[in-house]
């Protein structure tokens, strides 16, 4: 299983955004991370609601760059 780390591409498994890809921007604590994606709002998410993939992205301060690089995957 892939680890929970900054830049890890994940798929949401719960909620209205289930099935959508997102990228981890920040690890808040042992249960929560901050995520963003093309179809996922920038918000805090429980790690139990994420399925990490083996792909990672370079995370920058500009969220639009992160979203565009996620689209190319």
C-alpha positions, 0 to 999 in steps of 0.5 A: 500500500502506498503511504500518506505523504505530501504529493501523493495522488489519491482517489476519494472513496467516500462522500459526494466526491467519491471516485475523484482523484486528488493530491495531498497538499498537507498532513494535518495530523494522524487522521486528516490531510488537506487535499485538492483536485480538479473535481475535488475542493481544497479541503480537509479529508479523513485519510480513511476516506482516501485510497492512495495510488503509487503516483506522486506529484510535485506540490507547489503553492499555486493550486492551479499548477497542481490541478493541471498536473493532476489532469495529465495523469 
